[in-house]
Amino acid sequence: MAMKPIDLTGGKSVYCFNEAQIKSAHALAFDDPESGPRIRMELEKLEQSFTRNERAALAFVMIDRLLQTPADA
């Protein structure tokens, strides 16, 4: 039985991202000479081996964990 896709756009908002945060994330992933290649390599691996639902679950869990840990950790 196929799982129903995780709806990334509906439901009550828990976390909000602003345009500057998304722009900074893209800059780190695509423009930074040190972090960019590492981020892109892992992203490519995940996109090849994880389903859309698995990628969504990973993204949500990572955001939640980041919010629960100090910024300097």
N, CA, C and O atoms as a Tripos MOL2 file, in Angstrom:
@<TRIPOS>MOLECULE
protein
  292   291    73     0     0
PROTEIN
NO_CHARGES

@<TRIPOS>ATOM
      1 N           0.8370   -1.1670    0.0000 N.3       1 MET1
      2 CA          0.0000    0.0000    0.0000 C.3       1 MET1
      3 C           0.8940    1.2470    0.0000 C.2       1 MET1
      4 O           1.7900    1.3710    0.8350 O.2       1 MET1
      5 N           0.6530    2.1470   -0.9170 N.am      2 ALA2
      6 CA          1.4410    3.3760   -1.0140 C.3       2 ALA2
      7 C           0.9790    4.3690    0.0500 C.2       2 ALA2
      8 O          -0.2110    4.4960    0.3370 O.2       2 ALA2
      9 N           1.9510    5.0630    0.6210 N.am      3 MET3
     10 CA          1.6220    6.0800    1.6150 C.3       3 MET3
     11 C           1.1160    7.3280    0.9250 C.2       3 MET3
     12 O           1.5670    7.6820   -0.1650 O.2       3 MET3
     13 N           0.1780    7.9870    1.5690 N.am      4 LYS4
     14 CA         -0.3020    9.2690    1.0710 C.3       4 LYS4
     15 C           0.8270   10.2810    1.2130 C.2       4 LYS4
     16 O           1.4740   10.3280    2.2590 O.2       4 LYS4
     17 N           1.0830   11.0950    0.1860 N.am      5 PRO5
     18 CA          2.1610   12.0870    0.2850 C.3       5 PRO5
     19 C           1.9360   13.0580    1.4450 C.2       5 PRO5
     20 O           0.8030   13.4310    1.7490 O.2       5 PRO5
     21 N           3.0220   13.4540    2.0780 N.am      6 ILE6
     22 CA          2.9470   14.4590    3.1340 C.3       6 ILE6
     23 C           2.6390   15.8030    2.4800 C.2       6 ILE6
     24 O           3.3590   16.2530    1.5880 O.2       6 ILE6
     25 N           1.5630   16.4340    2.9350 N.am      7 ASP7
     26 CA          1.1830   17.7390    2.3850 C.3       7 ASP7
     27 C           2.0890   18.8030    2.9970 C.2       7 ASP7
     28 O           2.0470   19.0450    4.2030 O.2       7 ASP7
     29 N           2.9020   19.4300    2.1630 N.am      8 LEU8
     30 CA          3.8550   20.4330    2.6400 C.3       8 LEU8
     31 C           3.2510   21.8310    2.7060 C.2       8 LEU8
     32 O           3.8910   22.7580    3.2020 O.2       8 LEU8
     33 N           2.0290   21.9930    2.2120 N.am      9 THR9
     34 CA          1.4600   23.3380    2.1400 C.3       9 THR9
     35 C           0.2330   23.5390    3.0110 C.2       9 THR9
     36 O          -0.1390   24.6820    3.2750 O.2       9 THR9
     37 N          -0.4040   22.4750    3.4660 N.am     10 GLY10
     38 CA         -1.6560   22.6150    4.2070 C.3      10 GLY10
     39 C          -1.4780   22.4770    5.6960 C.2      10 GLY10
     40 O          -0.3940   22.1530    6.1800 O.2      10 GLY10
     41 N          -2.5380   22.7220    6.4100 N.am     11 GLY11
     42 CA         -2.5250   22.5460    7.8550 C.3      11 GLY11
     43 C          -2.0740   23.7830    8.5990 C.2      11 GLY11
     44 O          -1.6810   24.7950    8.0190 O.2      11 GLY11
     45 N          -2.1510   23.6530    9.9150 N.am     12 LYS12
     46 CA         -1.7610   24.7440   10.8030 C.3      12 LYS12
     47 C          -0.2500   24.9670   10.7280 C.2      12 LYS12
     48 O           0.5190   24.0050   10.7350 O.2      12 LYS12
     49 N           0.1720   26.2110   10.6580 N.am     13 SER13
     50 CA          1.5930   26.5360   10.6050 C.3      13 SER13
     51 C           2.2340   26.3520   11.9680 C.2      13 SER13
     52 O           1.6980   26.7860   12.9880 O.2      13 SER13
     53 N           3.3890   25.7030   11.9700 N.am     14 VAL14
     54 CA          4.1520   25.5280   13.1890 C.3      14 VAL14
     55 C           5.4300   26.3450   13.1080 C.2      14 VAL14
     56 O           5.7880   27.0460   14.0550 O.2      14 VAL14
     57 N           6.1200   26.2530   11.9690 N.am     15 TYR15
     58 CA          7.3650   26.9740   11.7520 C.3      15 TYR15
     59 C           7.2160   27.8280   10.5060 C.2      15 TYR15
     60 O           6.6310   27.3930    9.5140 O.2      15 TYR15
     61 N           7.7380   29.0280   10.5560 N.am     16 CYS16
     62 CA          7.7010   29.9130    9.4000 C.3      16 CYS16
     63 C           9.1340   30.2660    9.0130 C.2      16 CYS16
     64 O           9.9980   30.4610    9.8670 O.2      16 CYS16
     65 N           9.3590   30.3410    7.7220 N.am     17 PHE17
     66 CA         10.6570   30.7340    7.1940 C.3      17 PHE17
     67 C          10.4480   32.0220    6.4210 C.2      17 PHE17
     68 O           9.4830   32.1580    5.6690 O.2      17 PHE17
     69 N          11.3510   32.9570    6.6090 N.am     18 ASN18
     70 CA         11.2190   34.1740    5.8250 C.3      18 ASN18
     71 C          12.1300   34.0910    4.6060 C.2      18 ASN18
     72 O          12.9870   33.2120    4.5160 O.2      18 ASN18
     73 N          11.9370   35.0020    3.6840 N.am     19 GLU19
     74 CA         12.6980   34.9900    2.4310 C.3      19 GLU19
     75 C          14.2020   35.1130    2.6710 C.2      19 GLU19
     76 O          14.9920   34.5000    1.9530 O.2      19 GLU19
     77 N          14.6020   35.8850    3.6580 N.am     20 ALA20
     78 CA         16.0380   36.0520    3.9490 C.3      20 ALA20
     79 C          16.6510   34.7360    4.4200 C.2      20 ALA20
     80 O          17.7850   34.4240    4.0600 O.2      20 ALA20
     81 N          15.9180   33.9600    5.2200 N.am     21 GLN21
     82 CA         16.4300   32.6740    5.6830 C.3      21 GLN21
     83 C          16.6070   31.7050    4.5160 C.2      21 GLN21
     84 O          17.6170   31.0070    4.4250 O.2      21 GLN21
     85 N          15.6290   31.6700    3.6360 N.am     22 ILE22
     86 CA         15.7110   30.7820    2.4670 C.3      22 ILE22
     87 C          16.8570   31.2270    1.5670 C.2      22 ILE22
     88 O          17.6040   30.3960    1.0490 O.2      22 ILE22
     89 N          16.9960   32.5390    1.3790 N.am     23 LYS23
     90 CA         18.0740   33.0680    0.5430 C.3      23 LYS23
     91 C          19.4360   32.7190    1.1370 C.2      23 LYS23
     92 O          20.3510   32.3460    0.4030 O.2      23 LYS23
     93 N          19.5810   32.8370    2.4630 N.am     24 SER24
     94 CA         20.8420   32.4900    3.1260 C.3      24 SER24
     95 C          21.1390   30.9990    3.0080 C.2      24 SER24
     96 O          22.2870   30.6030    2.8040 O.2      24 SER24
     97 N          20.1100   30.1800    3.1360 N.am     25 ALA25
     98 CA         20.2910   28.7310    3.0100 C.3      25 ALA25
     99 C          20.7460   28.3750    1.5950 C.2      25 ALA25
    100 O          21.6460   27.5550    1.4180 O.2      25 ALA25
    101 N          20.1310   28.9860    0.5960 N.am     26 HIS26
    102 CA         20.5290   28.7340   -0.7960 C.3      26 HIS26
    103 C          21.9600   29.2100   -1.0410 C.2      26 HIS26
    104 O          22.7230   28.5450   -1.7420 O.2      26 HIS26
    105 N          22.3250   30.3470   -0.4720 N.am     27 ALA27
    106 CA         23.6860   30.8610   -0.6500 C.3      27 ALA27
    107 C          24.7030   29.8850   -0.0430 C.2      27 ALA27
    108 O          25.7390   29.6160   -0.6520 O.2      27 ALA27
    109 N          24.4190   29.3640    1.1340 N.am     28 LEU28
    110 CA         25.3350   28.4260    1.7700 C.3      28 LEU28
    111 C          25.4370   27.1410    0.9480 C.2      28 LEU28
    112 O          26.5240   26.5890    0.7820 O.2      28 LEU28
    113 N          24.3070   26.6720    0.4410 N.am     29 ALA29
    114 CA         24.2820   25.4090   -0.3080 C.3      29 ALA29
    115 C          24.8160   25.5280   -1.7290 C.2      29 ALA29
    116 O          25.3580   24.5600   -2.2630 O.2      29 ALA29
    117 N          24.6750   26.6840   -2.3460 N.am     30 PHE30
    118 CA         25.0170   26.7880   -3.7670 C.3      30 PHE30
    119 C          26.1460   27.7560   -4.0960 C.2      30 PHE30
    120 O          26.7210   27.6910   -5.1830 O.2      30 PHE30
    121 N          26.4680   28.6510   -3.1700 N.am     31 ASP31
    122 CA         27.4980   29.6500   -3.4670 C.3      31 ASP31
    123 C          28.7510   29.5210   -2.6000 C.2      31 ASP31
    124 O          29.8400   29.9010   -3.0290 O.2      31 ASP31
    125 N          28.6070   28.9950   -1.4000 N.am     32 ASP32
    126 CA         29.7470   28.9030   -0.4890 C.3      32 ASP32
    127 C          30.7330   27.8480   -0.9930 C.2      32 ASP32
    128 O          30.3440   26.7030   -1.2200 O.2      32 ASP32
    129 N          32.0120   28.2210   -1.1700 N.am     33 PRO33
    130 CA         32.9870   27.2840   -1.7350 C.3      33 PRO33
    131 C          33.3220   26.0950   -0.8320 C.2      33 PRO33
    132 O          33.7280   25.0450   -1.3310 O.2      33 PRO33
    133 N          33.1610   26.2370    0.4700 N.am     34 GLU34
    134 CA         33.4810   25.1320    1.3780 C.3      34 GLU34
    135 C          32.2460   24.2930    1.6960 C.2      34 GLU34
    136 O          32.2670   23.0730    1.5310 O.2      34 GLU34
    137 N          31.1870   24.9280    2.1430 N.am     35 SER35
    138 CA         29.9810   24.1960    2.5500 C.3      35 SER35
    139 C          29.1460   23.7330    1.3680 C.2      35 SER35
    140 O          28.5440   22.6600    1.4130 O.2      35 SER35
    141 N          29.1080   24.5220    0.3270 N.am     36 GLY36
    142 CA         28.2600   24.2180   -0.8220 C.3      36 GLY36
    143 C          28.4360   22.8150   -1.3930 C.2      36 GLY36
    144 O          27.4550   22.0810   -1.5140 O.2      36 GLY36
    145 N          29.6630   22.4220   -1.7480 N.am     37 PRO37
    146 CA         29.8510   21.0810   -2.3110 C.3      37 PRO37
    147 C          29.4210   19.9650   -1.3570 C.2      37 PRO37
    148 O          28.8520   18.9660   -1.7970 O.2      37 PRO37
    149 N          29.6820   20.1190   -0.0710 N.am     38 ARG38
    150 CA         29.2930   19.0820    0.8970 C.3      38 ARG38
    151 C          27.7790   18.9920    1.0230 C.2      38 ARG38
    152 O          27.2170   17.8980    1.0550 O.2      38 ARG38
    153 N          27.1190   20.1460    1.0940 N.am     39 ILE39
    154 CA         25.6620   20.1610    1.1940 C.3      39 ILE39
    155 C          25.0420   19.5580   -0.0600 C.2      39 ILE39
    156 O          24.1380   18.7280    0.0290 O.2      39 ILE39
    157 N          25.5240   19.9720   -1.2160 N.am     40 ARG40
    158 CA         24.9620   19.4600   -2.4780 C.3      40 ARG40
    159 C          25.1750   17.9630   -2.6330 C.2      40 ARG40
    160 O          24.3010   17.2660   -3.1480 O.2      40 ARG40
    161 N          26.3250   17.4560   -2.1950 N.am     41 MET41
    162 CA         26.6000   16.0310   -2.2950 C.3      41 MET41
    163 C          25.6000   15.2330   -1.4430 C.2      41 MET41
    164 O          25.0440   14.2350   -1.9030 O.2      41 MET41
    165 N          25.3790   15.6770   -0.2110 N.am     42 GLU42
    166 CA         24.4400   14.9870    0.6610 C.3      42 GLU42
    167 C          23.0080   15.1240    0.1410 C.2      42 GLU42
    168 O          22.2270   14.1740    0.1980 O.2      42 GLU42
    169 N          22.6750   16.2930   -0.3570 N.am     43 LEU43
    170 CA         21.3470   16.5220   -0.9110 C.3      43 LEU43
    171 C          21.0790   15.5990   -2.0910 C.2      43 LEU43
    172 O          19.9980   15.0200   -2.2000 O.2      43 LEU43
    173 N          22.0550   15.4640   -2.9670 N.am     44 GLU44
    174 CA         21.9050   14.5830   -4.1260 C.3      44 GLU44
    175 C          21.7100   13.1370   -3.6840 C.2      44 GLU44
    176 O          20.8660   12.4280   -4.2320 O.2      44 GLU44
    177 N          22.4950   12.6910   -2.6850 N.am     45 LYS45
    178 CA         22.3460   11.3220   -2.1750 C.3      45 LYS45
    179 C          20.9470   11.1000   -1.6070 C.2      45 LYS45
    180 O          20.3100   10.0840   -1.8870 O.2      45 LYS45
    181 N          20.4770   12.0470   -0.8150 N.am     46 LEU46
    182 CA         19.1510   11.9230   -0.2170 C.3      46 LEU46
    183 C          18.0530   11.9160   -1.2730 C.2      46 LEU46
    184 O          17.1060   11.1340   -1.1890 O.2      46 LEU46
    185 N          18.1830   12.7840   -2.2610 N.am     47 GLU47
    186 CA         17.1600   12.8520   -3.3010 C.3      47 GLU47
    187 C          17.1200   11.5800   -4.1460 C.2      47 GLU47
    188 O          16.0720   11.2350   -4.6910 O.2      47 GLU47
    189 N          18.2370   10.8880   -4.2600 N.am     48 GLN48
    190 CA         18.2790    9.6520   -5.0230 C.3      48 GLN48
    191 C          17.7680    8.4580   -4.2300 C.2      48 GLN48
    192 O          17.1920    7.5350   -4.8060 O.2      48 GLN48
    193 N          17.9700    8.4650   -2.9160 N.am     49 SER49
    194 CA         17.6400    7.2720   -2.1360 C.3      49 SER49
    195 C          16.3850    7.3960   -1.2830 C.2      49 SER49
    196 O          15.8440    6.3750   -0.8580 O.2      49 SER49
    197 N          15.9090    8.5910   -1.0190 N.am     50 PHE50
    198 CA         14.7260    8.7920   -0.1820 C.3      50 PHE50
    199 C          13.5140    9.1340   -1.0470 C.2      50 PHE50
    200 O          13.6380    9.7700   -2.0940 O.2      50 PHE50
    201 N          12.3530    8.7040   -0.5920 N.am     51 THR51
    202 CA         11.1120    9.1150   -1.2470 C.3      51 THR51
    203 C          10.8310   10.5670   -0.8680 C.2      51 THR51
    204 O          11.5020   11.1300   -0.0030 O.2      51 THR51
    205 N           9.8610   11.1520   -1.5030 N.am     52 ARG52
    206 CA          9.4680   12.5190   -1.1840 C.3      52 ARG52
    207 C           9.0310   12.6110    0.2810 C.2      52 ARG52
    208 O           9.4030   13.5500    0.9850 O.2      52 ARG52
    209 N           8.2490   11.6450    0.7310 N.am     53 ASN53
    210 CA          7.8060   11.6440    2.1270 C.3      53 ASN53
    211 C           8.9740   11.5170    3.0860 C.2      53 ASN53
    212 O           8.9960   12.1800    4.1220 O.2      53 ASN53
    213 N           9.9350   10.6830    2.7610 N.am     54 GLU54
    214 CA         11.1060   10.5280    3.6230 C.3      54 GLU54
    215 C          11.9140   11.8190    3.6800 C.2      54 GLU54
    216 O          12.4000   12.1970    4.7460 O.2      54 GLU54
    217 N          12.0630   12.4940    2.5520 N.am     55 ARG55
    218 CA         12.7810   13.7770    2.5450 C.3      55 ARG55
    219 C          12.0390   14.8200    3.3640 C.2      55 ARG55
    220 O          12.6560   15.5910    4.0990 O.2      55 ARG55
    221 N          10.7090   14.8460    3.2400 N.am     56 ALA56
    222 CA          9.9110   15.7950    4.0200 C.3      56 ALA56
    223 C          10.0410   15.4930    5.5110 C.2      56 ALA56
    224 O          10.2230   16.4050    6.3190 O.2      56 ALA56
    225 N           9.9480   14.2160    5.8740 N.am     57 ALA57
    226 CA         10.0710   13.8410    7.2830 C.3      57 ALA57
    227 C          11.4410   14.2490    7.8260 C.2      57 ALA57
    228 O          11.5380   14.7970    8.9240 O.2      57 ALA57
    229 N          12.4930   13.9820    7.0620 N.am     58 LEU58
    230 CA         13.8380   14.3520    7.4860 C.3      58 LEU58
    231 C          13.9580   15.8640    7.6680 C.2      58 LEU58
    232 O          14.5220   16.3280    8.6590 O.2      58 LEU58
    233 N          13.4330   16.6240    6.7260 N.am     59 ALA59
    234 CA         13.5050   18.0850    6.8130 C.3      59 ALA59
    235 C          12.7800   18.5940    8.0610 C.2      59 ALA59
    236 O          13.3070   19.4400    8.7840 O.2      59 ALA59
    237 N          11.5800   18.0830    8.3120 N.am     60 PHE60
    238 CA         10.8180   18.5400    9.4710 C.3      60 PHE60
    239 C          11.5120   18.1660   10.7760 C.2      60 PHE60
    240 O          11.5710   18.9770   11.6990 O.2      60 PHE60
    241 N          12.0350   16.9480   10.8600 N.am     61 VAL61
    242 CA         12.7210   16.5100   12.0790 C.3      61 VAL61
    243 C          14.0050   17.3110   12.2890 C.2      61 VAL61
    244 O          14.3290   17.6690   13.4210 O.2      61 VAL61
    245 N          14.7370   17.5950   11.2170 N.am     62 MET62
    246 CA         15.9640   18.3850   11.3590 C.3      62 MET62
    247 C          15.6570   19.7980   11.8420 C.2      62 MET62
    248 O          16.3530   20.3170   12.7150 O.2      62 MET62
    249 N          14.6220   20.4270   11.2830 N.am     63 ILE63
    250 CA         14.2340   21.7790   11.7210 C.3      63 ILE63
    251 C          13.8400   21.7400   13.1860 C.2      63 ILE63
    252 O          14.2500   22.6040   13.9610 O.2      63 ILE63
    253 N          13.0470   20.7470   13.5750 N.am     64 ASP64
    254 CA         12.6250   20.6360   14.9710 C.3      64 ASP64
    255 C          13.8240   20.4600   15.8910 C.2      64 ASP64
    256 O          13.8940   21.0970   16.9420 O.2      64 ASP64
    257 N          14.7650   19.6070   15.5120 N.am     65 ARG65
    258 CA         15.9620   19.4020   16.3370 C.3      65 ARG65
    259 C          16.8130   20.6590   16.4290 C.2      65 ARG65
    260 O          17.3610   20.9640   17.4880 O.2      65 ARG65
    261 N          16.9270   21.3980   15.3150 N.am     66 LEU66
    262 CA         17.6950   22.6400   15.3380 C.3      66 LEU66
    263 C          17.0680   23.6460   16.2920 C.2      66 LEU66
    264 O          17.7790   24.3710   16.9870 O.2      66 LEU66
    265 N          15.7560   23.6920   16.3280 N.am     67 LEU67
    266 CA         15.0700   24.6110   17.2260 C.3      67 LEU67
    267 C          15.2430   24.2200   18.6850 C.2      67 LEU67
    268 O          15.1220   25.0690   19.5680 O.2      67 LEU67
    269 N          15.5210   22.9640   18.9510 N.am     68 GLN68
    270 CA         15.6610   22.4800   20.3190 C.3      68 GLN68
    271 C          17.1000   22.4630   20.8310 C.2      68 GLN68
    272 O          17.3400   22.1520   21.9980 O.2      68 GLN68
    273 N          18.0580   22.7960   19.9650 N.am     69 THR69
    274 CA         19.4530   22.8100   20.4040 C.3      69 THR69
    275 C          19.9870   24.2340   20.3630 C.2      69 THR69
    276 O          19.5780   25.0280   19.5160 O.2      69 THR69
    277 N          20.8910   24.5580   21.2650 N.am     70 PRO70
    278 CA         21.4790   25.9000   21.2560 C.3      70 PRO70
    279 C          22.2150   26.1750   19.9290 C.2      70 PRO70
    280 O          22.7490   25.2580   19.3050 O.2      70 PRO70
    281 N          22.2330   27.4200   19.5210 N.am     71 ALA71
    282 CA         22.8740   27.8050   18.2690 C.3      71 ALA71
    283 C          24.3730   27.5150   18.2700 C.2      71 ALA71
    284 O          24.9580   27.2990   17.2090 O.2      71 ALA71
    285 N          24.9920   27.5060   19.4310 N.am     72 ASP72
    286 CA         26.4440   27.2730   19.4850 C.3      72 ASP72
    287 C          26.8090   25.8080   19.6580 C.2      72 ASP72
    288 O          27.9870   25.4830   19.8060 O.2      72 ASP72
    289 N          25.8230   24.9160   19.6430 N.am     73 ALA73
    290 CA         26.1090   23.4750   19.8130 C.3      73 ALA73
    291 C          26.6220   22.8670   18.5260 C.2      73 ALA73
    292 O          26.9130   21.6720   18.4810 O.2      73 ALA73
@<TRIPOS>BOND
     1     1     2 1
     2     2     3 1
     3     3     4 2
     4     3     5 am
     5     5     6 1
     6     6     7 1
     7     7     8 2
     8     7     9 am
     9     9    10 1
    10    10    11 1
    11    11    12 2
    12    11    13 am
    13    13    14 1
    14    14    15 1
    15    15    16 2
    16    15    17 am
    17    17    18 1
    18    18    19 1
    19    19    20 2
    20    19    21 am
    21    21    22 1
    22    22    23 1
    23    23    24 2
    24    23    25 am
    25    25    26 1
    26    26    27 1
    27    27    28 2
    28    27    29 am
    29    29    30 1
    30    30    31 1
    31    31    32 2
    32    31    33 am
    33    33    34 1
    34    34    35 1
    35    35    36 2
    36    35    37 am
    37    37    38 1
    38    38    39 1
    39    39    40 2
    40    39    41 am
    41    41    42 1
    42    42    43 1
    43    43    44 2
    44    43    45 am
    45    45    46 1
    46    46    47 1
    47    47    48 2
    48    47    49 am
    49    49    50 1
    50    50    51 1
    51    51    52 2
    52    51    53 am
    53    53    54 1
    54    54    55 1
    55    55    56 2
    56    55    57 am
    57    57    58 1
    58    58    59 1
    59    59    60 2
    60    59    61 am
    61    61    62 1
    62    62    63 1
    63    63    64 2
    64    63    65 am
    65    65    66 1
    66    66    67 1
    67    67    68 2
    68    67    69 am
    69    69    70 1
    70    70    71 1
    71    71    72 2
    72    71    73 am
    73    73    74 1
    74    74    75 1
    75    75    76 2
    76    75    77 am
    77    77    78 1
    78    78    79 1
    79    79    80 2
    80    79    81 am
    81    81    82 1
    82    82    83 1
    83    83    84 2
    84    83    85 am
    85    85    86 1
    86    86    87 1
    87    87    88 2
    88    87    89 am
    89    89    90 1
    90    90    91 1
    91    91    92 2
    92    91    93 am
    93    93    94 1
    94    94    95 1
    95    95    96 2
    96    95    97 am
    97    97    98 1
    98    98    99 1
    99    99   100 2
   100    99   101 am
   101   101   102 1
   102   102   103 1
   103   103   104 2
   104   103   105 am
   105   105   106 1
   106   106   107 1
   107   107   108 2
   108   107   109 am
   109   109   110 1
   110   110   111 1
   111   111   112 2
   112   111   113 am
   113   113   114 1
   114   114   115 1
   115   115   116 2
   116   115   117 am
   117   117   118 1
   118   118   119 1
   119   119   120 2
   120   119   121 am
   121   121   122 1
   122   122   123 1
   123   123   124 2
   124   123   125 am
   125   125   126 1
   126   126   127 1
   127   127   128 2
   128   127   129 am
   129   129   130 1
   130   130   131 1
   131   131   132 2
   132   131   133 am
   133   133   134 1
   134   134   135 1
   135   135   136 2
   136   135   137 am
   137   137   138 1
   138   138   139 1
   139   139   140 2
   140   139   141 am
   141   141   142 1
   142   142   143 1
   143   143   144 2
   144   143   145 am
   145   145   146 1
   146   146   147 1
   147   147   148 2
   148   147   149 am
   149   149   150 1
   150   150   151 1
   151   151   152 2
   152   151   153 am
   153   153   154 1
   154   154   155 1
   155   155   156 2
   156   155   157 am
   157   157   158 1
   158   158   159 1
   159   159   160 2
   160   159   161 am
   161   161   162 1
   162   162   163 1
   163   163   164 2
   164   163   165 am
   165   165   166 1
   166   166   167 1
   167   167   168 2
   168   167   169 am
   169   169   170 1
   170   170   171 1
   171   171   172 2
   172   171   173 am
   173   173   174 1
   174   174   175 1
   175   175   176 2
   176   175   177 am
   177   177   178 1
   178   178   179 1
   179   179   180 2
   180   179   181 am
   181   181   182 1
   182   182   183 1
   183   183   184 2
   184   183   185 am
   185   185   186 1
   186   186   187 1
   187   187   188 2
   188   187   189 am
   189   189   190 1
   190   190   191 1
   191   191   192 2
   192   191   193 am
   193   193   194 1
   194   194   195 1
   195   195   196 2
   196   195   197 am
   197   197   198 1
   198   198   199 1
   199   199   200 2
   200   199   201 am
   201   201   202 1
   202   202   203 1
   203   203   204 2
   204   203   205 am
   205   205   206 1
   206   206   207 1
   207   207   208 2
   208   207   209 am
   209   209   210 1
   210   210   211 1
   211   211   212 2
   212   211   213 am
   213   213   214 1
   214   214   215 1
   215   215   216 2
   216   215   217 am
   217   217   218 1
   218   218   219 1
   219   219   220 2
   220   219   221 am
   221   221   222 1
   222   222   223 1
   223   223   224 2
   224   223   225 am
   225   225   226 1
   226   226   227 1
   227   227   228 2
   228   227   229 am
   229   229   230 1
   230   230   231 1
   231   231   232 2
   232   231   233 am
   233   233   234 1
   234   234   235 1
   235   235   236 2
   236   235   237 am
   237   237   238 1
   238   238   239 1
   239   239   240 2
   240   239   241 am
   241   241   242 1
   242   242   243 1
   243   243   244 2
   244   243   245 am
   245   245   246 1
   246   246   247 1
   247   247   248 2
   248   247   249 am
   249   249   250 1
   250   250   251 1
   251   251   252 2
   252   251   253 am
   253   253   254 1
   254   254   255 1
   255   255   256 2
   256   255   257 am
   257   257   258 1
   258   258   259 1
   259   259   260 2
   260   259   261 am
   261   261   262 1
   262   262   263 1
   263   263   264 2
   264   263   265 am
   265   265   266 1
   266   266   267 1
   267   267   268 2
   268   267   269 am
   269   269   270 1
   270   270   271 1
   271   271   272 2
   272   271   273 am
   273   273   274 1
   274   274   275 1
   275   275   276 2
   276   275   277 am
   277   277   278 1
   278   278   279 1
   279   279   280 2
   280   279   281 am
   281   281   282 1
   282   282   283 1
   283   283   284 2
   284   283   285 am
   285   285   286 1
   286   286   287 1
   287   287   288 2
   288   287   289 am
   289   289   290 1
   290   290   291 1
   291   291   292 2
@<TRIPOS>SUBSTRUCTURE
     1 MET1         2 RESIDUE 1 A MET
     2 ALA2         6 RESIDUE 1 A ALA
     3 MET3        10 RESIDUE 1 A MET
     4 LYS4        14 RESIDUE 1 A LYS
     5 PRO5        18 RESIDUE 1 A PRO
     6 ILE6        22 RESIDUE 1 A ILE
     7 ASP7        26 RESIDUE 1 A ASP
     8 LEU8        30 RESIDUE 1 A LEU
     9 THR9        34 RESIDUE 1 A THR
    10 GLY10       38 RESIDUE 1 A GLY
    11 GLY11       42 RESIDUE 1 A GLY
    12 LYS12       46 RESIDUE 1 A LYS
    13 SER13       50 RESIDUE 1 A SER
    14 VAL14       54 RESIDUE 1 A VAL
    15 TYR15       58 RESIDUE 1 A TYR
    16 CYS16       62 RESIDUE 1 A CYS
    17 PHE17       66 RESIDUE 1 A PHE
    18 ASN18       70 RESIDUE 1 A ASN
    19 GLU19       74 RESIDUE 1 A GLU
    20 ALA20       78 RESIDUE 1 A ALA
    21 GLN21       82 RESIDUE 1 A GLN
    22 ILE22       86 RESIDUE 1 A ILE
    23 LYS23       90 RESIDUE 1 A LYS
    24 SER24       94 RESIDUE 1 A SER
    25 ALA25       98 RESIDUE 1 A ALA
    26 HIS26      102 RESIDUE 1 A HIS
    27 ALA27      106 RESIDUE 1 A ALA
    28 LEU28      110 RESIDUE 1 A LEU
    29 ALA29      114 RESIDUE 1 A ALA
    30 PHE30      118 RESIDUE 1 A PHE
    31 ASP31      122 RESIDUE 1 A ASP
    32 ASP32      126 RESIDUE 1 A ASP
    33 PRO33      130 RESIDUE 1 A PRO
    34 GLU34      134 RESIDUE 1 A GLU
    35 SER35      138 RESIDUE 1 A SER
    36 GLY36      142 RESIDUE 1 A GLY
    37 PRO37      146 RESIDUE 1 A PRO
    38 ARG38      150 RESIDUE 1 A ARG
    39 ILE39      154 RESIDUE 1 A ILE
    40 ARG40      158 RESIDUE 1 A ARG
    41 MET41      162 RESIDUE 1 A MET
    42 GLU42      166 RESIDUE 1 A GLU
    43 LEU43      170 RESIDUE 1 A LEU
    44 GLU44      174 RESIDUE 1 A GLU
    45 LYS45      178 RESIDUE 1 A LYS
    46 LEU46      182 RESIDUE 1 A LEU
    47 GLU47      186 RESIDUE 1 A GLU
    48 GLN48      190 RESIDUE 1 A GLN
    49 SER49      194 RESIDUE 1 A SER
    50 PHE50      198 RESIDUE 1 A PHE
    51 THR51      202 RESIDUE 1 A THR
    52 ARG52      206 RESIDUE 1 A ARG
    53 ASN53      210 RESIDUE 1 A ASN
    54 GLU54      214 RESIDUE 1 A GLU
    55 ARG55      218 RESIDUE 1 A ARG
    56 ALA56      222 RESIDUE 1 A ALA
    57 ALA57      226 RESIDUE 1 A ALA
    58 LEU58      230 RESIDUE 1 A LEU
    59 ALA59      234 RESIDUE 1 A ALA
    60 PHE60      238 RESIDUE 1 A PHE
    61 VAL61      242 RESIDUE 1 A VAL
    62 MET62      246 RESIDUE 1 A MET
    63 ILE63      250 RESIDUE 1 A ILE
    64 ASP64      254 RESIDUE 1 A ASP
    65 ARG65      258 RESIDUE 1 A ARG
    66 LEU66      262 RESIDUE 1 A LEU
    67 LEU67      266 RESIDUE 1 A LEU
    68 GLN68      270 RESIDUE 1 A GLN
    69 THR69      274 RESIDUE 1 A THR
    70 PRO70      278 RESIDUE 1 A PRO
    71 ALA71      282 RESIDUE 1 A ALA
    72 ASP72      286 RESIDUE 1 A ASP
    73 ALA73      290 RESIDUE 1 A ALA
